[in-house]
Amino acid sequence: MKDRINRRDCLRMFGYSGLATGLSGIASNQLFAQNIGESSGFQSSVIAASKIETHRTNAVLVNGQVIQPQCQLPILDKTDVLVVGGGPAGTVAAIAAKRAGANVILVERYGHFGGLWTGGLVLLILGHIVTGGKQVCQGIGEEIMHRLDTMDGAIINRKPGINPTVDAEAVKYLMVEMIEEAGIQVYLHCWGVDAIMDDQNVRGAVFESKSGRQAILADVVVDATGDGDVFAAAGAEFEHRSHNIGLVSRIGNLDRVNPQKTPEGQKPRRLGNSTPVAGVNWVNLTGPEVDGLDLATLTRMEMNHRKFIWNNMQKTRSIPGYEKVYLMETAPQLGVRITRVLNGLNTIRLEDLKAGTKFPDVVGVGGASNAEHGEWQIPYGALVPRKVDHVLATGRCVSTDIRMADLVRLIPNCFVTGHAAGVAAAVAVQDQCPPRNADVIKIQRILKQQDAYLG
Ligand SMILES: Cc1cc2nc3c(=O)[nH]c(=O)nc-3n(C[C@H](O)[C@H](O)[C@H](O)COP(=O)(O)OP(=O)(O)OC[C@H]3O[C@@H](n4cnc5c(N)ncnc54)[C@H](O)[C@@H]3O)c2cc1C
């Protein structure tokens, strides 16, 4: 069988041969570019003419029950530090661990980095400031912000005491750049589904991808999934919480609202919050309080929110003056705020924020969404599970009481716990000890060398 098609075949397939003859004077590339979109230069080859994936061990139906038989998994890779989840916390953790001297693998279920920050279109960076407008998120998180400053159209409102807003594509680009610069091994499109256990110790994780089920072995795993997928699989204790699940969207053409026609006159209503793109705002959606670990709920939220956002936009467009405003996109990633929260050796508590508690094992300092709170310290114990070892939590699933969770999960605070988890994991690897026994003084010293602020 002929396994390559040329441009003429391609035209015939798409029924464009007459058109091509008639337009023979036009350069063919131009023709394709103008008329058939991406159809120029296709190439496809047969990799194997007849293939059966024999390494699969299927689930089997036994007496009406589905049984997953035991099987040996291919080992995809081995490393010192394995970071699962490439959101704000995971990306920073991976860079920090690598800079601290560890070999690092970063695995992400989607095709880009940034987690809710990019895929969830959560563009506003809240929570890096405290009373007086002082910025407490420093280190790699601030380095990311600073690099966004230097990029065209990447960030706005970068002034002391103010919360900046980013462009998601700029962040996705920058994260690739920083991860490549650091020399981190990456696997995208790879979903962490299990922990590899040796007694109470995590020795790696199992992943599902288009290549099948594979294992990555590691000395320390950093769980940056936001939902504690790895520590839960390892049997670590956690609190299962519900929270509001929303869906962020972006709307365009706000610069084409006609104030001559709007009911509000010269001051049209505010629709969402501005972004680095002129005329484009991002719109938050709180959504109902539900369980973000429940498949049926997640499915319902995706469908209901998309219908709601579309219909809401149609209402807006029916208001005089707003006819040109349109829905650019709904976020590809649902806005799940909190699900599993680690029950750690220590916990970030509201009482400690109020009392200004200083922890001897401080590995970071958190801020708030406005300058009304003082700074609050993050103890290393909030990242460490009570029993299971060789795994650290970071980001929105670290150990925190329910009253602090809405501060702990803010993006800059996730940078901070990511930074701490990455350095701690590297120190544990270097000193060949479980992370719970890692030398906190050494972790603090390296964090400071990497420009982190510890109070
Ligand atoms: C609707 C909404 C509005 C918000 N508004 C703001 C705001 O205005 N300002 C602010 O600062 N914060 C805001 N937040 C909070 C903030 O966006 C998140 O808490 C923050 O992004 C959490 O970072 P993270 O790295 O811990 O997790 P995430 O951002 O969730 O990243 C986790 C990453 O892990 C990946 N992953 C998950 N499971 C697996 C798995 N099993 N295997 C492999 N990869 C996996 C995910 O794809 C993702 O990339 C908001 C959150 C929501 C939902």
Ligand as a Chemical Component Dictionary entry (heavy atoms), coordinates in Angstrom:
data_LIG
# 
_chem_comp.id                   LIG 
_chem_comp.type                 NON-POLYMER 
_chem_comp.pdbx_formal_charge   0 
_chem_comp.three_letter_code    LIG 
# 
loop_
_chem_comp_atom.comp_id 
_chem_comp_atom.atom_id 
_chem_comp_atom.alt_atom_id 
_chem_comp_atom.type_symbol 
_chem_comp_atom.charge 
_chem_comp_atom.model_Cartn_x 
_chem_comp_atom.model_Cartn_y 
_chem_comp_atom.model_Cartn_z 
_chem_comp_atom.pdbx_ordinal 
LIG C1  C1  C 0 -11.293 29.467 39.856 1  
LIG C2  C2  C 0 -10.030 29.774 40.610 2  
LIG C3  C3  C 0 -9.643  31.088 40.819 3  
LIG C4  C4  C 0 -8.453  31.372 41.484 4  
LIG N1  N1  N 0 -8.058  32.652 41.633 5  
LIG C5  C5  C 0 -6.815  32.927 42.087 6  
LIG C6  C6  C 0 -6.297  34.240 42.023 7  
LIG O1  O1  O 0 -6.976  35.181 41.608 8  
LIG N2  N2  N 0 -5.006  34.441 42.443 9  
LIG C7  C7  C 0 -4.244  33.428 42.931 10 
LIG O2  O2  O 0 -3.080  33.674 43.299 11 
LIG N3  N3  N 0 -4.715  32.152 43.008 12 
LIG C8  C8  C 0 -5.979  31.888 42.591 13 
LIG N4  N4  N 0 -6.438  30.592 42.590 14 
LIG C9  C9  C 0 -5.616  29.535 43.215 15 
LIG C10 C10 C 0 -4.477  29.015 42.355 16 
LIG O3  O3  O 0 -4.764  29.081 40.980 17 
LIG C11 C11 C 0 -4.154  27.557 42.669 18 
LIG O4  O4  O 0 -4.340  27.251 44.001 19 
LIG C12 C12 C 0 -2.701  27.257 42.280 20 
LIG O5  O5  O 0 -2.587  27.282 40.876 21 
LIG C13 C13 C 0 -2.285  25.901 42.809 22 
LIG O6  O6  O 0 -1.008  25.587 42.311 23 
LIG P1  P1  P 0 -0.499  24.077 42.406 24 
LIG O7  O7  O 0 0.779   24.006 41.668 25 
LIG O8  O8  O 0 -0.530  23.633 43.810 26 
LIG O9  O9  O 0 -1.648  23.221 41.675 27 
LIG P2  P2  P 0 -2.245  23.323 40.215 28 
LIG O10 O10 O 0 -2.188  24.699 39.677 29 
LIG O11 O11 O 0 -3.559  22.637 40.292 30 
LIG O12 O12 O 0 -1.234  22.435 39.367 31 
LIG C14 C14 C 0 -1.200  21.036 39.509 32 
LIG C15 C15 C 0 -0.575  20.448 38.259 33 
LIG O13 O13 O 0 -0.456  19.052 38.411 34 
LIG C16 C16 C 0 -0.990  18.387 37.273 35 
LIG N5  N5  N 0 -1.524  17.111 37.746 36 
LIG C17 C17 C 0 -2.585  16.919 38.562 37 
LIG N6  N6  N 0 -2.741  15.617 38.821 38 
LIG C18 C18 C 0 -1.766  14.967 38.162 39 
LIG C19 C19 C 0 -1.405  13.611 38.060 40 
LIG N7  N7  N 0 -2.060  12.661 38.716 41 
LIG N8  N8  N 0 -0.326  13.285 37.281 42 
LIG C20 C20 C 0 0.371   14.241 36.609 43 
LIG N9  N9  N 0 0.064   15.566 36.674 44 
LIG C21 C21 C 0 -0.983  15.909 37.463 45 
LIG C22 C22 C 0 -2.053  19.326 36.764 46 
LIG O14 O14 O 0 -2.358  19.116 35.401 47 
LIG C23 C23 C 0 -1.411  20.685 37.018 48 
LIG O15 O15 O 0 -0.582  21.076 35.970 49 
LIG C24 C24 C 0 -7.654  30.305 41.970 50 
LIG C25 C25 C 0 -8.047  28.971 41.758 51 
LIG C26 C26 C 0 -9.218  28.711 41.092 52 
LIG C27 C27 C 0 -9.605  27.280 40.858 53 
# 
loop_
_chem_comp_bond.comp_id 
_chem_comp_bond.atom_id_1 
_chem_comp_bond.atom_id_2 
_chem_comp_bond.value_order 
_chem_comp_bond.pdbx_ordinal 
LIG C1  C2  SING 1  
LIG C2  C3  SING 2  
LIG C2  C26 DOUB 3  
LIG C3  C4  DOUB 4  
LIG C4  N1  SING 5  
LIG C4  C24 SING 6  
LIG N1  C5  DOUB 7  
LIG C5  C6  SING 8  
LIG C5  C8  SING 9  
LIG C6  O1  DOUB 10 
LIG C6  N2  SING 11 
LIG N2  C7  SING 12 
LIG C7  O2  DOUB 13 
LIG C7  N3  SING 14 
LIG N3  C8  DOUB 15 
LIG C8  N4  SING 16 
LIG N4  C9  SING 17 
LIG N4  C24 SING 18 
LIG C9  C10 SING 19 
LIG C10 O3  SING 20 
LIG C10 C11 SING 21 
LIG C11 O4  SING 22 
LIG C11 C12 SING 23 
LIG C12 O5  SING 24 
LIG C12 C13 SING 25 
LIG C13 O6  SING 26 
LIG O6  P1  SING 27 
LIG P1  O7  DOUB 28 
LIG P1  O8  SING 29 
LIG P1  O9  SING 30 
LIG O9  P2  SING 31 
LIG P2  O10 DOUB 32 
LIG P2  O11 SING 33 
LIG P2  O12 SING 34 
LIG O12 C14 SING 35 
LIG C14 C15 SING 36 
LIG C15 O13 SING 37 
LIG C15 C23 SING 38 
LIG O13 C16 SING 39 
LIG C16 N5  SING 40 
LIG C16 C22 SING 41 
LIG N5  C17 SING 42 
LIG N5  C21 SING 43 
LIG C17 N6  DOUB 44 
LIG N6  C18 SING 45 
LIG C18 C19 SING 46 
LIG C18 C21 DOUB 47 
LIG C19 N7  SING 48 
LIG C19 N8  DOUB 49 
LIG N8  C20 SING 50 
LIG C20 N9  DOUB 51 
LIG N9  C21 SING 52 
LIG C22 O14 SING 53 
LIG C22 C23 SING 54 
LIG C23 O15 SING 55 
LIG C24 C25 DOUB 56 
LIG C25 C26 SING 57 
LIG C26 C27 SING 58 
# 
